Every structure is written in C-alpha cells, then in structure tokens.
Amino acid sequence: MMLKNNFLQLLMLGCCFVLAACSSSDSDSASNKNKNMDPNKGRYSLKNDKMPLNPPNVEHVPNATPKYEPYSRRGNKPYTVYGESYNVMNTGQGFSEMGRASWYGEKFHGYETSNGEPYDMYSMSGAHKTLPLPSYAKITNLDNNKQVIIRINDRGPFHSDRILDVSYAAAYKLGMLGKGTARIKLDVIYVGSLAATNSAVASAQDSGNHYIQLVASKDQQKLKKIAKELENKYQVQSRVQAANNMFRLQLGPIGQPELADRLLNKVKQDGYPEGYMVLE
C-alpha cells in the first residue's frame, strides 16, 4: 500500500512538472512574439533598456526617405500583448495623431522588429501599435518644434500613455534623449504607388535651400581650388564659409530636395563619405 501511494505521489508530481514546463514554454513563446524577439537568441541580453555607451555621431543621419513599399507579410495581423488586443489599420493614408513618444535603444539593438528586419538604433525608425508596416511618418516634437522623418517597422510602445517609440538616432535629433519622452505630433507620409514616390519626398522635406557640406580646412585657398573643380564636375555652385577658425566647403544652393539627395549620394561615392546635408 505504501509503495502504491508513493508511486501515485511521484506520478502526480511528474505531471505537475510537465504542466509547469508547458506553461513556461507557452509564456516564453508569447513573450517572444509580443516583444518581437529573435527566437535564435532567446531573451534580450539586457534586463533594462539603455543608451549606447560609445555611440557614433548621429547628428547627420539623414531622415528616412518616403517611398512606395508594399505592406509586409509579417507584423500586420491582429495581435495581443499583455492581455490587450490590437487591430492593424488597413492603410495609414491621412492618419495623424498627437500624444507622448518614448525611445528604445541598446536592449533591442540587432533583434528582429515586427516585420522581420533587425532593429538598428542608429537608423531613423520607429514603432507604432496599429499603423501598417512599413509606414513613413513625419514626427514633430511639440516642445521644441524639431522634426524628423522615420520609417515605422515595429510594434509598440505597450504603455497606455505613449503612442510611439522612436530609435535612438531619431530621439537624438528630436532632442528628447534627456527627458526620455516628448509630446509629439505624428503625420503619416503615405506613398501609394511608385509614381507617387518623388512627390512624397518633396512634400515631406522642409522648404528652403539645400547645401552639401563636404570638407573643412584651415587652408581657404585649397578649398577654393577644390570648389572650382567640383563646380565643373557636378555643374553646381559652391561656397567656402568661415566658421570657428576653419573654412567649410559646401556645394549649393540646391532648391529641390530630391536633386540634393541625389548629389549627396554621388559625392559620397566620389570620395566624400562624410558629406551631409545643410538646410537654410
């Protein structure tokens, strides 16, 4: 009788272990799905999110360039996180909202976003609960009027008081790293076809004259000589400006943002990889 009772106790204990293991596995699987984890890497290596220790200079990281992209096969179905269900919008066309934004960084860097791409905290990207992926949006910090254009390719933030998560680079350019959050306005930049891409790029950019900053030096005459060569090569004007005991060589002005972007890409390929855009 004692042997029988012991056997039954061991059997019941074994069942409890199996049920506990299944429950843990299901919970981890749901957590991985909800947090867009890479299943090959398991849980995130960092318990809490943080700023990168030695970040590169993201001052001149360009805005995301709106273009036509079909919505992803991943990340655009109804889903549930922390017991709350979300339905993804069919389109982001005409969508705007105001609310609070936060940012995410080191903890999530390199892990999969909801549409399957690796998260890069040094790119101009973001996460939204219900916009279709990918979507492009102009984000305005209502506290300082700084603006960026991001590509939304992830889900979150799952806090009732926040409507958007932006990447580290976007948060830096919005001036919100210090406080961690900011009051923002989100305006979707909808590009419904390949033909509409160019007009979307133009309308998304600020108006004004664009200059391409190429190189700085204390030798003004040397820069003027290079400027003449580049004017002939690219058929565009140039200027050499004094700033902080140095001289800066810039190409421009260029009135059309699309042309300025094309020229910037060209000069980077032609030996000026550190070139960046200046808007006046």
C-alpha atoms as an extended CHARMM CRD file, in Angstrom:
* protein
*
       280  EXT
         1         1  MET       CA              0.0000000000        0.0000000000        0.0000000000  PROA      1               0.0000000000
         2         2  MET       CA              2.8120000000        2.3820000000        0.8780000000  PROA      2               0.0000000000
         3         3  LEU       CA              4.5730000000        1.6050000000       -2.3890000000  PROA      3               0.0000000000
         4         4  LYS       CA              1.3630000000        2.2860000000       -4.2860000000  PROA      4               0.0000000000
         5         5  ASN       CA              0.8510000000        5.6340000000       -2.5340000000  PROA      5               0.0000000000
         6         6  ASN       CA              4.4570000000        6.6310000000       -3.1890000000  PROA      6               0.0000000000
         7         7  PHE       CA              4.0330000000        5.7170000000       -6.8440000000  PROA      7               0.0000000000
         8         8  LEU       CA              0.8810000000        7.8430000000       -7.1280000000  PROA      8               0.0000000000
         9         9  GLN       CA              2.6100000000       10.7890000000       -5.4460000000  PROA      9               0.0000000000
        10        10  LEU       CA              5.5630000000       10.5620000000       -7.8270000000  PROA      10              0.0000000000
        11        11  LEU       CA              3.1990000000       10.3180000000      -10.8030000000  PROA      11              0.0000000000
        12        12  MET       CA              1.2580000000       13.4180000000       -9.6970000000  PROA      12              0.0000000000
        13        13  LEU       CA              4.4760000000       15.3130000000       -9.0460000000  PROA      13              0.0000000000
        14        14  GLY       CA              5.7510000000       14.4200000000      -12.5160000000  PROA      14              0.0000000000
        15        15  CYS       CA              2.5270000000       15.6940000000      -14.0950000000  PROA      15              0.0000000000
        16        16  CYS       CA              2.9150000000       18.9780000000      -12.2210000000  PROA      16              0.0000000000
        17        17  PHE       CA              6.4300000000       19.3910000000      -13.5790000000  PROA      17              0.0000000000
        18        18  VAL       CA              5.2190000000       18.7020000000      -17.1290000000  PROA      18              0.0000000000
        19        19  LEU       CA              2.3720000000       21.1970000000      -16.8230000000  PROA      19              0.0000000000
        20        20  ALA       CA              4.6940000000       23.8010000000      -15.3470000000  PROA      20              0.0000000000
        21        21  ALA       CA              7.1720000000       23.3020000000      -18.1620000000  PROA      21              0.0000000000
        22        22  CYS       CA              4.4260000000       23.6530000000      -20.7820000000  PROA      22              0.0000000000
        23        23  SER       CA              3.0970000000       26.7750000000      -19.1070000000  PROA      23              0.0000000000
        24        24  SER       CA              6.5830000000       28.2820000000      -19.0030000000  PROA      24              0.0000000000
        25        25  SER       CA              7.2060000000       27.4100000000      -22.6300000000  PROA      25              0.0000000000
        26        26  ASP       CA              3.8970000000       28.8990000000      -23.7800000000  PROA      26              0.0000000000
        27        27  SER       CA              4.5330000000       32.0420000000      -21.7530000000  PROA      27              0.0000000000
        28        28  ASP       CA              8.0310000000       32.4590000000      -23.1800000000  PROA      28              0.0000000000
        29        29  SER       CA              6.7250000000       31.9050000000      -26.7070000000  PROA      29              0.0000000000
        30        30  ALA       CA              4.0240000000       34.5530000000      -26.2680000000  PROA      30              0.0000000000
        31        31  SER       CA              6.5540000000       36.9160000000      -24.7370000000  PROA      31              0.0000000000
        32        32  ASN       CA              8.9450000000       36.3700000000      -27.6260000000  PROA      32              0.0000000000
        33        33  LYS       CA              6.1980000000       37.0430000000      -30.1450000000  PROA      33              0.0000000000
        34        34  ASN       CA              4.9040000000       40.0930000000      -28.3340000000  PROA      34              0.0000000000
        35        35  LYS       CA              8.3610000000       41.6110000000      -27.9260000000  PROA      35              0.0000000000
        36        36  ASN       CA              9.4900000000       40.6740000000      -31.4660000000  PROA      36              0.0000000000
        37        37  MET       CA             12.4580000000       38.6940000000      -30.1910000000  PROA      37              0.0000000000
        38        38  ASP       CA             14.7990000000       36.6870000000      -32.3530000000  PROA      38              0.0000000000
        39        39  PRO       CA             13.9900000000       33.0870000000      -31.3650000000  PROA      39              0.0000000000
        40        40  ASN       CA             17.5590000000       32.0650000000      -32.1100000000  PROA      40              0.0000000000
        41        41  LYS       CA             18.8890000000       34.4440000000      -29.4550000000  PROA      41              0.0000000000
        42        42  GLY       CA             16.3630000000       33.8050000000      -26.6860000000  PROA      42              0.0000000000
        43        43  ARG       CA             15.6270000000       36.6580000000      -24.3320000000  PROA      43              0.0000000000
        44        44  TYR       CA             17.2650000000       40.0400000000      -24.6830000000  PROA      44              0.0000000000
        45        45  SER       CA             20.7100000000       40.1360000000      -23.0950000000  PROA      45              0.0000000000
        46        46  LEU       CA             19.9140000000       43.3640000000      -21.2170000000  PROA      46              0.0000000000
        47        47  LYS       CA             17.2660000000       43.4490000000      -18.4980000000  PROA      47              0.0000000000
        48        48  ASN       CA             16.6250000000       47.1780000000      -18.9020000000  PROA      48              0.0000000000
        49        49  ASP       CA             16.9780000000       49.3770000000      -21.9470000000  PROA      49              0.0000000000
        50        50  LYS       CA             19.7450000000       51.9640000000      -22.0090000000  PROA      50              0.0000000000
        51        51  MET       CA             21.6640000000       54.4540000000      -24.1110000000  PROA      51              0.0000000000
        52        52  PRO       CA             24.6820000000       53.1130000000      -26.0610000000  PROA      52              0.0000000000
        53        53  LEU       CA             27.9600000000       53.5100000000      -24.1590000000  PROA      53              0.0000000000
        54        54  ASN       CA             30.0430000000       54.8060000000      -27.0790000000  PROA      54              0.0000000000
        55        55  PRO       CA             27.5550000000       55.9170000000      -29.7270000000  PROA      55              0.0000000000
        56        56  PRO       CA             28.6900000000       57.2020000000      -33.1120000000  PROA      56              0.0000000000
        57        57  ASN       CA             27.8460000000       60.7580000000      -34.1000000000  PROA      57              0.0000000000
        58        58  VAL       CA             24.2530000000       60.6040000000      -35.3540000000  PROA      58              0.0000000000
        59        59  GLU       CA             23.9440000000       64.3520000000      -35.9060000000  PROA      59              0.0000000000
        60        60  HSD       CA             23.9380000000       63.9280000000      -39.6780000000  PROA      60              0.0000000000
        61        61  VAL       CA             21.9970000000       60.6790000000      -40.0130000000  PROA      61              0.0000000000
        62        62  PRO       CA             19.5660000000       61.5010000000      -42.8400000000  PROA      62              0.0000000000
        63        63  ASN       CA             15.8080000000       61.2960000000      -42.4930000000  PROA      63              0.0000000000
        64        64  ALA       CA             14.0980000000       58.1990000000      -43.8020000000  PROA      64              0.0000000000
        65        65  THR       CA             13.1850000000       58.7250000000      -47.4440000000  PROA      65              0.0000000000
        66        66  PRO       CA              9.4850000000       58.0220000000      -48.0800000000  PROA      66              0.0000000000
        67        67  LYS       CA              8.9250000000       55.6470000000      -50.9640000000  PROA      67              0.0000000000
        68        68  TYR       CA              6.3990000000       53.1070000000      -52.1090000000  PROA      68              0.0000000000
        69        69  GLU       CA              6.6860000000       49.7950000000      -50.2580000000  PROA      69              0.0000000000
        70        70  PRO       CA              4.0660000000       47.0500000000      -50.1710000000  PROA      70              0.0000000000
        71        71  TYR       CA              2.9630000000       46.3110000000      -46.6330000000  PROA      71              0.0000000000
        72        72  SER       CA              4.9150000000       43.4820000000      -45.0380000000  PROA      72              0.0000000000
        73        73  ARG       CA              3.5450000000       39.9620000000      -44.7330000000  PROA      73              0.0000000000
        74        74  ARG       CA              4.7400000000       39.9640000000      -41.1520000000  PROA      74              0.0000000000
        75        75  GLY       CA              3.5530000000       42.2150000000      -38.3660000000  PROA      75              0.0000000000
        76        76  ASN       CA              0.2770000000       43.2830000000      -39.9610000000  PROA      76              0.0000000000
        77        77  LYS       CA             -2.1740000000       40.8570000000      -38.3540000000  PROA      77              0.0000000000
        78        78  PRO       CA             -4.2630000000       41.3640000000      -35.1960000000  PROA      78              0.0000000000
        79        79  TYR       CA             -2.2250000000       40.5970000000      -32.0790000000  PROA      79              0.0000000000
        80        80  THR       CA             -2.4270000000       40.6160000000      -28.2900000000  PROA      80              0.0000000000
        81        81  VAL       CA              0.1270000000       41.9650000000      -25.8180000000  PROA      81              0.0000000000
        82        82  TYR       CA             -0.2600000000       41.9880000000      -22.0300000000  PROA      82              0.0000000000
        83        83  GLY       CA             -3.8850000000       40.9230000000      -22.4060000000  PROA      83              0.0000000000
        84        84  GLU       CA             -4.8290000000       43.7780000000      -24.7530000000  PROA      84              0.0000000000
        85        85  SER       CA             -5.7380000000       43.1260000000      -28.3910000000  PROA      85              0.0000000000
        86        86  TYR       CA             -4.7880000000       45.3760000000      -31.3020000000  PROA      86              0.0000000000
        87        87  ASN       CA             -6.1540000000       45.5520000000      -34.8600000000  PROA      87              0.0000000000
        88        88  VAL       CA             -3.7620000000       46.8490000000      -37.5100000000  PROA      88              0.0000000000
        89        89  MET       CA             -5.0740000000       49.5930000000      -39.7980000000  PROA      89              0.0000000000
        90        90  ASN       CA             -5.6180000000       48.7160000000      -43.4530000000  PROA      90              0.0000000000
        91        91  THR       CA             -3.8400000000       51.9040000000      -44.5260000000  PROA      91              0.0000000000
        92        92  GLY       CA             -2.0730000000       54.8280000000      -42.9180000000  PROA      92              0.0000000000
        93        93  GLN       CA             -3.2690000000       57.3130000000      -45.5360000000  PROA      93              0.0000000000
        94        94  GLY       CA             -4.3090000000       60.6040000000      -43.9390000000  PROA      94              0.0000000000
        95        95  PHE       CA             -3.5280000000       59.4170000000      -40.4130000000  PROA      95              0.0000000000
        96        96  SER       CA             -2.3250000000       61.9200000000      -37.7910000000  PROA      96              0.0000000000
        97        97  GLU       CA             -2.2610000000       61.8780000000      -34.0090000000  PROA      97              0.0000000000
        98        98  MET       CA             -0.7570000000       63.6810000000      -31.0560000000  PROA      98              0.0000000000
        99        99  GLY       CA              0.4960000000       62.1350000000      -27.8670000000  PROA      99              0.0000000000
       100       100  ARG       CA              3.6000000000       61.1300000000      -25.9870000000  PROA      100             0.0000000000
       101       101  ALA       CA              6.5690000000       59.3540000000      -27.5470000000  PROA      101             0.0000000000
       102       102  SER       CA              9.4220000000       57.4390000000      -25.9610000000  PROA      102             0.0000000000
       103       103  TRP       CA             12.5420000000       55.8690000000      -27.4700000000  PROA      103             0.0000000000
       104       104  TYR       CA             14.2540000000       52.4810000000      -27.4190000000  PROA      104             0.0000000000
       105       105  GLY       CA             17.9110000000       51.6270000000      -27.8010000000  PROA      105             0.0000000000
       106       106  GLU       CA             20.6580000000       49.2480000000      -26.6930000000  PROA      106             0.0000000000
       107       107  LYS       CA             18.4520000000       46.4760000000      -25.2840000000  PROA      107             0.0000000000
       108       108  PHE       CA             16.6890000000       45.8970000000      -28.6070000000  PROA      108             0.0000000000
       109       109  HSD       CA             19.5760000000       46.6940000000      -30.9830000000  PROA      109             0.0000000000
       110       110  GLY       CA             20.0990000000       43.8890000000      -33.5010000000  PROA      110             0.0000000000
       111       111  TYR       CA             16.9440000000       41.9580000000      -32.6060000000  PROA      111             0.0000000000
       112       112  GLU       CA             14.0790000000       41.4250000000      -35.0140000000  PROA      112             0.0000000000
       113       113  THR       CA             11.4050000000       44.0590000000      -35.4220000000  PROA      113             0.0000000000
       114       114  SER       CA              7.8010000000       43.0380000000      -36.0230000000  PROA      114             0.0000000000
       115       115  ASN       CA              8.2180000000       42.9100000000      -39.8000000000  PROA      115             0.0000000000
       116       116  GLY       CA             11.3330000000       40.7220000000      -39.5230000000  PROA      116             0.0000000000
       117       117  GLU       CA             14.0490000000       43.3330000000      -40.0430000000  PROA      117             0.0000000000
       118       118  PRO       CA             16.8560000000       43.8150000000      -37.4830000000  PROA      118             0.0000000000
       119       119  TYR       CA             16.3690000000       46.8320000000      -35.2610000000  PROA      119             0.0000000000
       120       120  ASP       CA             19.0670000000       49.4680000000      -35.8320000000  PROA      120             0.0000000000
       121       121  MET       CA             19.0110000000       52.1660000000      -33.1640000000  PROA      121             0.0000000000
       122       122  TYR       CA             21.2200000000       54.3680000000      -35.3700000000  PROA      122             0.0000000000
       123       123  SER       CA             18.6540000000       54.4890000000      -38.1800000000  PROA      123             0.0000000000
       124       124  MET       CA             15.5920000000       56.7420000000      -38.4260000000  PROA      124             0.0000000000
       125       125  SER       CA             12.9210000000       54.2510000000      -37.4590000000  PROA      125             0.0000000000
       126       126  GLY       CA             10.0870000000       53.7320000000      -35.0190000000  PROA      126             0.0000000000
       127       127  ALA       CA              7.3980000000       51.5180000000      -33.5220000000  PROA      127             0.0000000000
       128       128  HSD       CA              3.6200000000       52.0400000000      -33.5040000000  PROA      128             0.0000000000
       129       129  LYS       CA              0.8160000000       49.8420000000      -32.2060000000  PROA      129             0.0000000000
       130       130  THR       CA             -1.5430000000       49.8420000000      -35.2040000000  PROA      130             0.0000000000
       131       131  LEU       CA             -0.0590000000       51.5460000000      -38.2840000000  PROA      131             0.0000000000
       132       132  PRO       CA              0.6050000000       49.1070000000      -41.1410000000  PROA      132             0.0000000000
       133       133  LEU       CA              4.2590000000       48.1110000000      -41.5470000000  PROA      133             0.0000000000
       134       134  PRO       CA              6.2040000000       49.6950000000      -43.0270000000  PROA      134             0.0000000000
       135       135  SER       CA              4.8530000000       53.2410000000      -42.8280000000  PROA      135             0.0000000000
       136       136  TYR       CA              6.5980000000       56.5870000000      -43.1250000000  PROA      136             0.0000000000
       137       137  ALA       CA              5.7870000000       59.4750000000      -40.8180000000  PROA      137             0.0000000000
       138       138  LYS       CA              6.8990000000       62.9980000000      -40.0240000000  PROA      138             0.0000000000
       139       139  ILE       CA              7.3710000000       63.3940000000      -36.2770000000  PROA      139             0.0000000000
       140       140  THR       CA              7.3080000000       66.8450000000      -34.6770000000  PROA      140             0.0000000000
       141       141  ASN       CA              8.4750000000       67.4260000000      -31.1100000000  PROA      141             0.0000000000
       142       142  LEU       CA              5.8440000000       69.8680000000      -29.8700000000  PROA      142             0.0000000000
       143       143  ASP       CA              8.1540000000       71.1040000000      -27.0960000000  PROA      143             0.0000000000
       144       144  ASN       CA             10.9030000000       72.3930000000      -29.4190000000  PROA      144             0.0000000000
       145       145  ASN       CA              9.4470000000       72.0900000000      -32.9670000000  PROA      145             0.0000000000
       146       146  LYS       CA             12.2350000000       69.7700000000      -34.1190000000  PROA      146             0.0000000000
       147       147  GLN       CA             11.1740000000       67.3680000000      -36.8480000000  PROA      147             0.0000000000
       148       148  VAL       CA             12.3350000000       64.0470000000      -38.2900000000  PROA      148             0.0000000000
       149       149  ILE       CA             11.0160000000       61.5740000000      -40.8340000000  PROA      149             0.0000000000
       150       150  ILE       CA             11.0440000000       57.9530000000      -39.7290000000  PROA      150             0.0000000000
       151       151  ARG       CA             10.1780000000       54.5720000000      -41.1640000000  PROA      151             0.0000000000
       152       152  ILE       CA              7.9010000000       52.6110000000      -38.8310000000  PROA      152             0.0000000000
       153       153  ASN       CA              8.7350000000       48.9040000000      -38.9240000000  PROA      153             0.0000000000
       154       154  ASP       CA              7.9940000000       47.7060000000      -35.3820000000  PROA      154             0.0000000000
       155       155  ARG       CA              5.2230000000       47.3650000000      -32.7910000000  PROA      155             0.0000000000
       156       156  GLY       CA              4.9900000000       49.2580000000      -29.5030000000  PROA      156             0.0000000000
       157       157  PRO       CA              5.2420000000       51.0170000000      -27.1610000000  PROA      157             0.0000000000
       158       158  PHE       CA              2.9120000000       48.9850000000      -24.9570000000  PROA      158             0.0000000000
       159       159  HSD       CA              2.2460000000       51.7400000000      -22.4170000000  PROA      159             0.0000000000
       160       160  SER       CA             -1.1570000000       53.3810000000      -22.2480000000  PROA      160             0.0000000000
       161       161  ASP       CA              0.3190000000       56.8760000000      -22.0670000000  PROA      161             0.0000000000
       162       162  ARG       CA              2.5300000000       56.5920000000      -25.1710000000  PROA      162             0.0000000000
       163       163  ILE       CA              1.7100000000       56.3990000000      -28.8540000000  PROA      163             0.0000000000
       164       164  LEU       CA              5.1450000000       55.9710000000      -30.4300000000  PROA      164             0.0000000000
       165       165  ASP       CA              8.6490000000       54.6260000000      -29.8600000000  PROA      165             0.0000000000
       166       166  VAL       CA             11.4600000000       56.1440000000      -31.9170000000  PROA      166             0.0000000000
       167       167  SER       CA             15.0150000000       54.9310000000      -32.4420000000  PROA      167             0.0000000000
       168       168  TYR       CA             17.9810000000       56.3540000000      -30.5510000000  PROA      168             0.0000000000
       169       169  ALA       CA             19.0370000000       58.3920000000      -33.6090000000  PROA      169             0.0000000000
       170       170  ALA       CA             15.5500000000       59.8450000000      -34.0900000000  PROA      170             0.0000000000
       171       171  ALA       CA             15.2940000000       60.6600000000      -30.3770000000  PROA      171             0.0000000000
       172       172  TYR       CA             18.6510000000       62.4490000000      -30.5340000000  PROA      172             0.0000000000
       173       173  LYS       CA             17.5510000000       64.5950000000      -33.4700000000  PROA      173             0.0000000000
       174       174  LEU       CA             14.2130000000       65.3210000000      -31.8050000000  PROA      174             0.0000000000
       175       175  GLY       CA             16.0280000000       66.5000000000      -28.6660000000  PROA      175             0.0000000000
       176       176  MET       CA             14.2520000000       64.0480000000      -26.3600000000  PROA      176             0.0000000000
       177       177  LEU       CA             17.0590000000       61.8220000000      -25.0580000000  PROA      177             0.0000000000
       178       178  GLY       CA             17.4260000000       63.7300000000      -21.8000000000  PROA      178             0.0000000000
       179       179  LYS       CA             13.7930000000       63.5520000000      -20.7150000000  PROA      179             0.0000000000
       180       180  GLY       CA             13.1480000000       60.1730000000      -22.2850000000  PROA      180             0.0000000000
       181       181  THR       CA              9.7340000000       61.1590000000      -23.6090000000  PROA      181             0.0000000000
       182       182  ALA       CA              8.2630000000       64.0920000000      -25.5290000000  PROA      182             0.0000000000
       183       183  ARG       CA              4.9230000000       65.4600000000      -26.6960000000  PROA      183             0.0000000000
       184       184  ILE       CA              4.8080000000       64.7700000000      -30.4110000000  PROA      184             0.0000000000
       185       185  LYS       CA              2.6170000000       65.0390000000      -33.4790000000  PROA      185             0.0000000000
       186       186  LEU       CA              2.7040000000       62.1700000000      -35.9460000000  PROA      186             0.0000000000
       187       187  ASP       CA              1.7380000000       62.7270000000      -39.5930000000  PROA      187             0.0000000000
       188       188  VAL       CA              1.8250000000       59.7240000000      -41.9020000000  PROA      188             0.0000000000
       189       189  ILE       CA              3.5200000000       60.3010000000      -45.2510000000  PROA      189             0.0000000000
       190       190  TYR       CA              1.5490000000       57.9710000000      -47.4930000000  PROA      190             0.0000000000
       191       191  VAL       CA              3.0590000000       56.7770000000      -50.7620000000  PROA      191             0.0000000000
       192       192  GLY       CA              0.5150000000       54.6780000000      -52.6000000000  PROA      192             0.0000000000
       193       193  SER       CA              2.4600000000       53.8960000000      -55.7620000000  PROA      193             0.0000000000
       194       194  LEU       CA              5.9020000000       54.0530000000      -57.3350000000  PROA      194             0.0000000000
       195       195  ALA       CA              4.8210000000       57.1060000000      -59.3250000000  PROA      195             0.0000000000
       196       196  ALA       CA              3.9590000000       58.9730000000      -56.1150000000  PROA      196             0.0000000000
       197       197  THR       CA              7.3680000000       58.4560000000      -54.5070000000  PROA      197             0.0000000000
       198       198  ASN       CA              9.0330000000       61.6090000000      -55.8310000000  PROA      198             0.0000000000
       199       199  SER       CA              6.1990000000       63.9340000000      -54.8490000000  PROA      199             0.0000000000
       200       200  ALA       CA              6.0750000000       62.3810000000      -51.3740000000  PROA      200             0.0000000000
       201       201  VAL       CA              9.7930000000       63.0030000000      -50.8830000000  PROA      201             0.0000000000
       202       202  ALA       CA              9.4450000000       66.6150000000      -51.9840000000  PROA      202             0.0000000000
       203       203  SER       CA              6.4210000000       67.3470000000      -49.8080000000  PROA      203             0.0000000000
       204       204  ALA       CA              7.9850000000       65.7160000000      -46.7580000000  PROA      204             0.0000000000
       205       205  GLN       CA             11.1100000000       67.8490000000      -46.7960000000  PROA      205             0.0000000000
       206       206  ASP       CA             11.3410000000       71.3590000000      -45.4160000000  PROA      206             0.0000000000
       207       207  SER       CA             11.3550000000       74.1670000000      -47.9600000000  PROA      207             0.0000000000
       208       208  GLY       CA             14.4990000000       76.2290000000      -48.4490000000  PROA      208             0.0000000000
       209       209  ASN       CA             17.9390000000       75.9660000000      -49.9800000000  PROA      209             0.0000000000
       210       210  HSD       CA             19.9940000000       72.8250000000      -49.5540000000  PROA      210             0.0000000000
       211       211  TYR       CA             23.7830000000       72.7960000000      -49.3000000000  PROA      211             0.0000000000
       212       212  ILE       CA             26.0590000000       69.7720000000      -49.1970000000  PROA      212             0.0000000000
       213       213  GLN       CA             28.8410000000       70.0920000000      -46.6480000000  PROA      213             0.0000000000
       214       214  LEU       CA             31.9220000000       68.2740000000      -47.9740000000  PROA      214             0.0000000000
       215       215  VAL       CA             35.0850000000       69.1680000000      -46.0830000000  PROA      215             0.0000000000
       216       216  ALA       CA             36.5370000000       71.6560000000      -43.5800000000  PROA      216             0.0000000000
       217       217  SER       CA             40.0860000000       73.0290000000      -43.5020000000  PROA      217             0.0000000000
       218       218  LYS       CA             42.1550000000       75.9770000000      -42.3020000000  PROA      218             0.0000000000
       219       219  ASP       CA             43.5100000000       76.3870000000      -45.8380000000  PROA      219             0.0000000000
       220       220  GLN       CA             40.9560000000       78.6310000000      -47.5420000000  PROA      220             0.0000000000
       221       221  GLN       CA             42.8060000000       78.7550000000      -50.8750000000  PROA      221             0.0000000000
       222       222  LYS       CA             42.9970000000       74.9930000000      -51.0630000000  PROA      222             0.0000000000
       223       223  LEU       CA             39.2320000000       74.7290000000      -50.5330000000  PROA      223             0.0000000000
       224       224  LYS       CA             38.5610000000       77.3610000000      -53.1890000000  PROA      224             0.0000000000
       225       225  LYS       CA             40.6220000000       75.3650000000      -55.6700000000  PROA      225             0.0000000000
       226       226  ILE       CA             38.7030000000       72.1780000000      -54.8540000000  PROA      226             0.0000000000
       227       227  ALA       CA             35.4310000000       74.1260000000      -55.1020000000  PROA      227             0.0000000000
       228       228  LYS       CA             36.1750000000       75.1890000000      -58.6890000000  PROA      228             0.0000000000
       229       229  GLU       CA             36.9560000000       71.6130000000      -59.6560000000  PROA      229             0.0000000000
       230       230  LEU       CA             33.7270000000       70.3330000000      -58.1270000000  PROA      230             0.0000000000
       231       231  GLU       CA             31.6540000000       73.0950000000      -59.7330000000  PROA      231             0.0000000000
       232       232  ASN       CA             32.8910000000       71.9560000000      -63.1480000000  PROA      232             0.0000000000
       233       233  LYS       CA             32.4210000000       68.2900000000      -62.3080000000  PROA      233             0.0000000000
       234       234  TYR       CA             28.8840000000       68.4900000000      -60.9290000000  PROA      234             0.0000000000
       235       235  GLN       CA             27.6650000000       71.6670000000      -62.6530000000  PROA      235             0.0000000000
       236       236  VAL       CA             26.5350000000       73.2170000000      -59.3840000000  PROA      236             0.0000000000
       237       237  GLN       CA             27.5510000000       76.3230000000      -57.4380000000  PROA      237             0.0000000000
       238       238  SER       CA             29.7200000000       76.1920000000      -54.3290000000  PROA      238             0.0000000000
       239       239  ARG       CA             30.7670000000       78.3710000000      -51.4110000000  PROA      239             0.0000000000
       240       240  VAL       CA             33.5760000000       78.4790000000      -48.8470000000  PROA      240             0.0000000000
       241       241  GLN       CA             32.4100000000       79.7450000000      -45.4580000000  PROA      241             0.0000000000
       242       242  ALA       CA             34.3840000000       80.7470000000      -42.3680000000  PROA      242             0.0000000000
       243       243  ALA       CA             33.3470000000       79.0280000000      -39.1270000000  PROA      243             0.0000000000
       244       244  ASN       CA             35.2100000000       78.5210000000      -35.8180000000  PROA      244             0.0000000000
       245       245  ASN       CA             38.6870000000       79.3470000000      -37.2030000000  PROA      245             0.0000000000
       246       246  MET       CA             38.0610000000       76.9330000000      -40.0730000000  PROA      246             0.0000000000
       247       247  PHE       CA             36.6600000000       77.1310000000      -43.5830000000  PROA      247             0.0000000000
       248       248  ARG       CA             33.8910000000       74.8970000000      -44.8750000000  PROA      248             0.0000000000
       249       249  LEU       CA             33.3900000000       73.8760000000      -48.4850000000  PROA      249             0.0000000000
       250       250  GLN       CA             29.7550000000       73.4100000000      -49.4670000000  PROA      250             0.0000000000
       251       251  LEU       CA             28.0000000000       72.6890000000      -52.7540000000  PROA      251             0.0000000000
       252       252  GLY       CA             24.8010000000       74.6160000000      -53.4170000000  PROA      252             0.0000000000
       253       253  PRO       CA             22.3170000000       76.1390000000      -53.1390000000  PROA      253             0.0000000000
       254       254  ILE       CA             20.0750000000       73.3920000000      -54.4840000000  PROA      254             0.0000000000
       255       255  GLY       CA             16.3790000000       74.1840000000      -54.4080000000  PROA      255             0.0000000000
       256       256  GLN       CA             14.9040000000       70.7170000000      -54.9580000000  PROA      256             0.0000000000
       257       257  PRO       CA             15.3730000000       68.2120000000      -52.1130000000  PROA      257             0.0000000000
       258       258  GLU       CA             15.3110000000       65.2450000000      -54.4750000000  PROA      258             0.0000000000
       259       259  LEU       CA             18.1980000000       66.6450000000      -56.5510000000  PROA      259             0.0000000000
       260       260  ALA       CA             20.1230000000       67.4880000000      -53.3960000000  PROA      260             0.0000000000
       261       261  ASP       CA             19.7410000000       63.9040000000      -52.1500000000  PROA      261             0.0000000000
       262       262  ARG       CA             20.9680000000       62.5250000000      -55.4580000000  PROA      262             0.0000000000
       263       263  LEU       CA             24.0090000000       64.7900000000      -55.4580000000  PROA      263             0.0000000000
       264       264  LEU       CA             24.8050000000       63.9170000000      -51.8410000000  PROA      264             0.0000000000
       265       265  ASN       CA             24.8090000000       60.2120000000      -52.6940000000  PROA      265             0.0000000000
       266       266  LYS       CA             27.0260000000       60.9210000000      -55.6950000000  PROA      266             0.0000000000
       267       267  VAL       CA             29.6710000000       62.9340000000      -53.8180000000  PROA      267             0.0000000000
       268       268  LYS       CA             29.7910000000       60.2790000000      -51.0910000000  PROA      268             0.0000000000
       269       269  GLN       CA             30.6390000000       57.6990000000      -53.7470000000  PROA      269             0.0000000000
       270       270  ASP       CA             33.2080000000       60.0540000000      -55.2700000000  PROA      270             0.0000000000
       271       271  GLY       CA             35.4060000000       60.4060000000      -52.2110000000  PROA      271             0.0000000000
       272       272  TYR       CA             33.4550000000       62.4440000000      -49.6610000000  PROA      272             0.0000000000
       273       273  PRO       CA             31.7860000000       59.7770000000      -47.4690000000  PROA      273             0.0000000000
       274       274  GLU       CA             31.3940000000       62.2170000000      -44.5590000000  PROA      274             0.0000000000
       275       275  GLY       CA             29.3120000000       64.6350000000      -46.6260000000  PROA      275             0.0000000000
       276       276  TYR       CA             25.9680000000       65.7220000000      -45.2220000000  PROA      276             0.0000000000
       277       277  MET       CA             23.0290000000       67.9950000000      -45.9820000000  PROA      277             0.0000000000
       278       278  VAL       CA             22.6100000000       71.5360000000      -44.6450000000  PROA      278             0.0000000000
       279       279  LEU       CA             19.2430000000       73.2670000000      -44.9700000000  PROA      279             0.0000000000
       280       280  GLU       CA             18.8530000000       77.0410000000      -44.9500000000  PROA      280             0.0000000000
